[in-house]
Amino acid sequence: ECPRCLTRASEVPSSCAVCTLQLVSSPHLAQSYHHLFPLPRFTEVPVEEHQAGRCSGCDTEFPAAAAAMAAEGGAGGAAGAAGAAAADEALRARYQCPDCKKFFCIHCDIFAHESLHNCPACT
């Protein structure tokens, strides 16, 4: 729908048939102009402040602070434990969007900043 004349548009990006306003979707606009309006950096949340919850991007379950701190202290010296600790690190790391205050895992943070160029929870 055109915001100027309220005419319905069948597809975007296109121009309005009535008033010739260029119509684009929010993700398309963000991808085109990401160099002008970069996505603000997400804030890393300290492990002590973690609460149980899910990533707002991929819906992966975050461990609670007690479980994350126990896993951090319990990583032994075995090679298998080192690999498991590296995998757990991705789940323990939590990042928060400064605008919508939603939490994201490291993978979704990287995807939002390098590919989407906008926060998936804000749009």
Z-matrix of the N, CA and C atoms (Angstrom, degrees):
N
C 1 1.448
C 2 1.529 1 108.90
N 3 1.285 2 116.04 1 133.95
C 4 1.462 3 121.65 2 179.88
C 5 1.535 4 109.44 3 -73.21
N 6 1.333 5 118.07 4 127.26
C 7 1.463 6 119.41 5 -179.76
C 8 1.535 7 113.56 6 -71.10
N 9 1.324 8 117.12 7 -19.68
C 10 1.460 9 120.09 8 -178.66
C 11 1.528 10 112.29 9 -84.57
N 12 1.339 11 117.14 10 -51.80
C 13 1.468 12 119.62 11 -174.59
C 14 1.528 13 113.63 12 -113.82
N 15 1.337 14 117.33 13 0.07
C 16 1.459 15 124.82 14 176.62
C 17 1.529 16 114.38 15 64.26
N 18 1.326 17 117.10 16 21.47
C 19 1.455 18 121.73 17 175.46
C 20 1.520 19 108.26 18 -78.44
N 21 1.314 20 116.89 19 139.32
C 22 1.462 21 120.98 20 179.54
C 23 1.526 22 109.90 21 -76.43
N 24 1.334 23 114.96 22 136.72
C 25 1.460 24 121.64 23 176.56
C 26 1.522 25 108.45 24 -109.77
N 27 1.317 26 117.08 25 140.62
C 28 1.457 27 120.24 26 -177.02
C 29 1.525 28 112.10 27 -81.94
N 30 1.311 29 118.25 28 -25.93
C 31 1.460 30 120.69 29 179.64
C 32 1.523 31 110.51 30 -154.20
N 33 1.305 32 115.29 31 155.88
C 34 1.461 33 121.91 32 174.45
C 35 1.522 34 107.59 33 -129.51
N 36 1.292 35 121.67 34 148.16
C 37 1.461 36 126.31 35 -1.21
C 38 1.533 37 111.84 36 -76.34
N 39 1.302 38 114.80 37 142.34
C 40 1.468 39 123.14 38 176.83
C 41 1.523 40 107.60 39 -164.01
N 42 1.310 41 115.78 40 -179.12
C 43 1.466 42 119.15 41 174.97
C 44 1.527 43 107.64 42 -113.13
N 45 1.319 44 115.16 43 148.36
C 46 1.458 45 121.66 44 -179.50
C 47 1.528 46 109.24 45 -64.08
N 48 1.342 47 116.28 46 133.82
C 49 1.463 48 121.15 47 -178.74
C 50 1.527 49 112.48 48 -68.70
N 51 1.344 50 117.26 49 -22.94
C 52 1.464 51 120.60 50 -176.71
C 53 1.530 52 111.93 51 -93.78
N 54 1.349 53 116.21 52 -54.16
C 55 1.473 54 118.76 53 -173.54
C 56 1.532 55 113.74 54 -107.99
N 57 1.312 56 118.73 55 1.18
C 58 1.471 57 126.55 56 178.39
C 59 1.533 58 115.17 57 61.58
N 60 1.322 59 116.95 58 20.72
C 61 1.456 60 120.90 59 174.86
C 62 1.528 61 109.04 60 -70.38
N 63 1.334 62 116.95 61 136.23
C 64 1.462 63 120.56 62 177.92
C 65 1.520 64 109.43 63 -72.01
N 66 1.325 65 117.99 64 125.26
C 67 1.463 66 123.62 65 -178.41
C 68 1.525 67 108.90 66 -108.89
N 69 1.333 68 116.56 67 124.52
C 70 1.460 69 122.19 68 178.56
C 71 1.523 70 108.78 69 -138.07
N 72 1.333 71 115.87 70 157.17
C 73 1.460 72 120.31 71 176.49
C 74 1.524 73 109.40 72 -86.23
N 75 1.304 74 116.36 73 160.66
C 76 1.461 75 121.47 74 -178.85
C 77 1.526 76 112.30 75 -60.66
N 78 1.348 77 120.15 76 -47.56
C 79 1.464 78 118.94 77 178.32
C 80 1.525 79 113.12 78 -62.64
N 81 1.337 80 117.24 79 -37.44
C 82 1.461 81 120.23 80 179.22
C 83 1.528 82 110.77 81 -65.70
N 84 1.307 83 116.31 82 -41.01
C 85 1.456 84 121.06 83 177.98
C 86 1.525 85 110.92 84 -64.62
N 87 1.328 86 116.76 85 -42.36
C 88 1.466 87 121.44 86 179.72
C 89 1.521 88 110.94 87 -63.68
N 90 1.333 89 118.04 88 -39.89
C 91 1.458 90 120.79 89 179.18
C 92 1.520 91 111.52 90 -68.33
N 93 1.321 92 116.98 91 -34.28
C 94 1.461 93 120.61 92 -178.82
C 95 1.525 94 112.83 93 -75.82
N 96 1.315 95 117.22 94 -32.59
C 97 1.459 96 120.94 95 -173.99
C 98 1.522 97 113.38 96 -119.52
N 99 1.335 98 117.73 97 25.56
C 100 1.458 99 120.35 98 -177.34
C 101 1.525 100 112.64 99 -63.41
N 102 1.312 101 117.73 100 -26.75
C 103 1.460 102 119.56 101 178.70
C 104 1.529 103 111.91 102 -73.85
N 105 1.328 104 118.23 103 -22.36
C 106 1.471 105 121.63 104 178.41
C 107 1.531 106 111.80 105 -86.87
N 108 1.327 107 116.22 106 -36.13
C 109 1.463 108 121.95 107 -178.15
C 110 1.519 109 109.04 108 -127.70
N 111 1.331 110 118.10 109 77.60
C 112 1.467 111 119.42 110 -176.53
C 113 1.526 112 111.39 111 -67.82
N 114 1.321 113 114.96 112 150.71
C 115 1.460 114 121.90 113 176.17
C 116 1.524 115 108.42 114 -67.82
N 117 1.334 116 118.37 115 128.19
C 118 1.465 117 118.90 116 179.50
C 119 1.527 118 111.10 117 -63.14
N 120 1.317 119 116.16 118 149.89
C 121 1.462 120 121.07 119 179.54
C 122 1.523 121 109.49 120 -62.87
N 123 1.320 122 115.82 121 138.78
C 124 1.452 123 121.02 122 175.01
C 125 1.527 124 108.09 123 -79.18
N 126 1.314 125 116.24 124 144.40
C 127 1.461 126 122.33 125 -178.21
C 128 1.522 127 109.96 126 -85.62
N 129 1.338 128 116.79 127 129.47
C 130 1.462 129 119.35 128 176.15
C 131 1.517 130 109.04 129 -75.10
N 132 1.321 131 116.10 130 130.96
C 133 1.458 132 121.99 131 -177.94
C 134 1.527 133 108.34 132 -94.32
N 135 1.341 134 118.57 133 125.96
C 136 1.466 135 120.69 134 178.63
C 137 1.528 136 111.48 135 -60.44
N 138 1.333 137 116.11 136 147.72
C 139 1.466 138 121.99 137 -177.46
C 140 1.525 139 111.20 138 -57.60
N 141 1.323 140 117.76 139 -35.09
C 142 1.464 141 121.42 140 -177.79
C 143 1.523 142 112.41 141 -62.92
N 144 1.331 143 117.49 142 -25.42
C 145 1.462 144 121.85 143 -177.01
C 146 1.526 145 112.88 144 -94.95
N 147 1.336 146 117.87 145 0.57
C 148 1.458 147 120.98 146 -177.37
C 149 1.520 148 111.66 147 -67.54
N 150 1.300 149 115.00 148 142.01
C 151 1.459 150 123.02 149 171.11
C 152 1.524 151 106.48 150 -124.33
N 153 1.316 152 116.12 151 156.41
C 154 1.463 153 118.73 152 177.43
C 155 1.526 154 108.37 153 -61.20
N 156 1.299 155 116.61 154 143.28
C 157 1.454 156 120.77 155 -179.80
C 158 1.517 157 110.20 156 176.36
N 159 1.312 158 115.70 157 -167.27
C 160 1.465 159 121.43 158 -178.04
C 161 1.519 160 109.91 159 -130.02
N 162 1.330 161 115.14 160 152.86
C 163 1.460 162 121.77 161 175.61
C 164 1.524 163 108.16 162 -67.57
N 165 1.315 164 117.27 163 133.54
C 166 1.462 165 121.23 164 -178.89
C 167 1.522 166 112.28 165 -75.37
N 168 1.330 167 117.14 166 -11.16
C 169 1.455 168 120.19 167 178.98
C 170 1.512 169 113.46 168 -94.11
N 171 1.338 170 117.42 169 -52.79
C 172 1.467 171 121.51 170 -174.01
C 173 1.523 172 113.45 171 -112.03
N 174 1.312 173 117.82 172 -3.16
C 175 1.467 174 124.21 173 177.47
C 176 1.531 175 112.80 174 67.92
N 177 1.340 176 117.21 175 21.81
C 178 1.465 177 121.40 176 175.01
C 179 1.519 178 108.20 177 -73.23
N 180 1.321 179 116.66 178 138.58
C 181 1.460 180 120.74 179 -178.50
C 182 1.528 181 110.36 180 -76.97
N 183 1.332 182 115.92 181 130.56
C 184 1.462 183 122.09 182 175.10
C 185 1.518 184 109.10 183 -87.06
N 186 1.328 185 117.89 184 141.89
C 187 1.464 186 118.84 185 172.78
C 188 1.525 187 109.86 186 -74.23
N 189 1.332 188 116.98 187 154.87
C 190 1.463 189 121.40 188 176.52
C 191 1.524 190 109.22 189 -70.43
N 192 1.319 191 117.76 190 167.84
C 193 1.471 192 122.48 191 -177.53
C 194 1.514 193 111.24 192 -59.67
N 195 1.324 194 118.50 193 -41.95
C 196 1.463 195 121.53 194 -178.36
C 197 1.522 196 110.70 195 -63.39
N 198 1.337 197 117.21 196 -42.35
C 199 1.466 198 121.00 197 179.62
C 200 1.520 199 110.84 198 -68.71
N 201 1.323 200 117.22 199 -38.45
C 202 1.461 201 120.63 200 179.68
C 203 1.521 202 110.87 201 -67.56
N 204 1.326 203 117.43 202 -40.27
C 205 1.460 204 120.51 203 179.78
C 206 1.529 205 110.58 204 -71.01
N 207 1.334 206 118.32 205 -35.39
C 208 1.465 207 121.45 206 177.54
C 209 1.518 208 110.29 207 -66.54
N 210 1.328 209 116.95 208 -40.52
C 211 1.464 210 120.59 209 178.18
C 212 1.521 211 110.45 210 -67.27
N 213 1.318 212 116.75 211 -35.01
C 214 1.459 213 120.77 212 179.27
C 215 1.523 214 110.87 213 -67.19
N 216 1.314 215 117.44 214 -41.21
C 217 1.457 216 121.61 215 -179.91
C 218 1.509 217 112.25 216 -79.47
N 219 1.342 218 117.97 217 -23.68
C 220 1.447 219 121.36 218 -174.78
C 221 1.513 220 114.43 219 -92.15
N 222 1.310 221 120.03 220 1.62
C 223 1.459 222 121.56 221 -179.99
C 224 1.512 223 108.77 222 -71.44
N 225 1.350 224 116.46 223 110.43
C 226 1.465 225 121.82 224 -175.85
C 227 1.505 226 112.21 225 -81.05
N 228 1.349 227 115.77 226 -163.20
C 229 1.443 228 120.13 227 -176.67
C 230 1.511 229 113.16 228 -98.30
N 231 1.316 230 120.57 229 -1.78
C 232 1.455 231 122.32 230 -178.09
C 233 1.519 232 110.35 231 -71.31
N 234 1.340 233 115.32 232 153.58
C 235 1.463 234 119.80 233 -178.98
C 236 1.522 235 111.11 234 -64.63
N 237 1.324 236 117.98 235 -38.02
C 238 1.459 237 121.51 236 177.64
C 239 1.511 238 111.47 237 -64.66
N 240 1.318 239 116.62 238 -38.73
C 241 1.460 240 121.02 239 179.24
C 242 1.524 241 110.43 240 -67.41
N 243 1.339 242 116.67 241 -34.08
C 244 1.469 243 119.85 242 178.93
C 245 1.524 244 110.37 243 -66.56
N 246 1.331 245 117.50 244 -40.63
C 247 1.461 246 120.65 245 177.77
C 248 1.510 247 111.56 246 -66.72
N 249 1.337 248 116.35 247 -40.28
C 250 1.462 249 120.44 248 178.35
C 251 1.519 250 110.49 249 -67.06
N 252 1.333 251 116.41 250 -36.81
C 253 1.465 252 120.15 251 178.74
C 254 1.521 253 110.62 252 -65.52
N 255 1.338 254 117.31 253 -37.62
C 256 1.466 255 120.51 254 177.78
C 257 1.522 256 110.72 255 -66.33
N 258 1.325 257 117.57 256 -39.29
C 259 1.463 258 120.90 257 177.61
C 260 1.521 259 110.62 258 -68.27
N 261 1.335 260 116.68 259 -39.36
C 262 1.461 261 120.45 260 178.97
C 263 1.522 262 111.57 261 -68.09
N 264 1.329 263 117.10 262 -28.20
C 265 1.470 264 121.03 263 -179.41
C 266 1.531 265 110.49 264 -60.36
N 267 1.331 266 116.16 265 -38.47
C 268 1.466 267 119.76 266 179.00
C 269 1.519 268 111.09 267 -64.15
N 270 1.334 269 117.26 268 -34.75
C 271 1.462 270 119.98 269 178.50
C 272 1.521 271 111.85 270 -78.34
N 273 1.326 272 117.05 271 -31.45
C 274 1.469 273 119.63 272 -179.01
C 275 1.522 274 111.58 273 -74.59
N 276 1.339 275 117.17 274 -36.03
C 277 1.459 276 119.88 275 -179.29
C 278 1.524 277 108.98 276 -66.35
N 279 1.314 278 116.06 277 130.12
C 280 1.454 279 122.01 278 -177.02
C 281 1.525 280 108.89 279 -133.49
N 282 1.322 281 116.22 280 134.07
C 283 1.459 282 121.26 281 -177.27
C 284 1.518 283 109.17 282 -126.07
N 285 1.348 284 116.25 283 142.87
C 286 1.462 285 121.47 284 -175.19
C 287 1.517 286 110.25 285 -119.50
N 288 1.327 287 115.33 286 132.45
C 289 1.464 288 121.06 287 175.95
C 290 1.531 289 108.21 288 -70.38
N 291 1.329 290 118.39 289 130.56
C 292 1.469 291 119.83 290 -179.11
C 293 1.530 292 113.60 291 -69.28
N 294 1.329 293 118.01 292 -19.57
C 295 1.462 294 120.72 293 -178.00
C 296 1.532 295 112.85 294 -89.50
N 297 1.332 296 117.07 295 -55.11
C 298 1.470 297 119.80 296 -176.06
C 299 1.522 298 113.06 297 -95.37
N 300 1.345 299 117.58 298 -9.77
C 301 1.478 300 123.71 299 177.86
C 302 1.535 301 113.31 300 65.50
N 303 1.328 302 118.01 301 20.43
C 304 1.467 303 121.75 302 176.65
C 305 1.528 304 108.89 303 -85.33
N 306 1.345 305 116.05 304 155.61
C 307 1.453 306 122.37 305 -177.16
C 308 1.527 307 111.19 306 -102.24
N 309 1.350 308 115.54 307 145.17
C 310 1.455 309 122.60 308 -178.64
C 311 1.517 310 110.36 309 -136.57
N 312 1.344 311 116.17 310 150.77
C 313 1.467 312 120.71 311 173.54
C 314 1.532 313 107.93 312 -79.52
N 315 1.316 314 116.11 313 171.38
C 316 1.466 315 120.85 314 -177.92
C 317 1.533 316 111.01 315 -62.06
N 318 1.328 317 117.46 316 -36.95
C 319 1.463 318 120.53 317 -177.85
C 320 1.527 319 111.27 318 -66.25
N 321 1.321 320 116.92 319 -42.34
C 322 1.470 321 120.56 320 179.18
C 323 1.524 322 111.53 321 -71.86
N 324 1.334 323 116.76 322 -32.55
C 325 1.469 324 120.90 323 176.01
C 326 1.528 325 109.81 324 -62.10
N 327 1.315 326 116.23 325 -47.30
C 328 1.470 327 120.58 326 179.60
C 329 1.522 328 110.43 327 -64.18
N 330 1.330 329 117.09 328 -44.24
C 331 1.465 330 120.93 329 179.97
C 332 1.529 331 111.46 330 -61.60
N 333 1.324 332 116.76 331 -42.69
C 334 1.474 333 120.51 332 -179.61
C 335 1.521 334 111.62 333 -64.12
N 336 1.330 335 117.34 334 -40.13
C 337 1.461 336 120.20 335 -176.77
C 338 1.529 337 113.75 336 -80.86
N 339 1.342 338 117.50 337 -34.05
C 340 1.460 339 119.46 338 -175.05
C 341 1.526 340 114.11 339 -95.66
N 342 1.326 341 118.32 340 -25.05
C 343 1.460 342 119.97 341 -176.67
C 344 1.518 343 113.46 342 -116.59
N 345 1.341 344 117.21 343 -52.84
C 346 1.466 345 120.45 344 -176.69
C 347 1.523 346 113.41 345 -73.90
N 348 1.315 347 115.86 346 -40.15
C 349 1.459 348 123.57 347 -176.37
C 350 1.514 349 113.26 348 64.63
N 351 1.335 350 116.65 349 19.26
C 352 1.462 351 121.85 350 170.41
C 353 1.530 352 108.16 351 -154.72
N 354 1.308 353 116.07 352 159.24
C 355 1.465 354 121.43 353 -178.02
C 356 1.526 355 108.79 354 -77.24
N 357 1.347 356 118.19 355 127.06
C 358 1.458 357 119.17 356 -179.66
C 359 1.534 358 113.63 357 -65.40
N 360 1.321 359 117.79 358 -24.73
C 361 1.471 360 119.79 359 179.75
C 362 1.523 361 112.13 360 -84.49
N 363 1.313 362 118.17 361 -25.39
C 364 1.462 363 121.08 362 -179.36
C 365 1.529 364 112.44 363 -77.50
N 366 1.323 365 117.71 364 -28.95
C 367 1.472 366 120.49 365 -174.60
C 368 1.502 367 113.17 366 -87.38
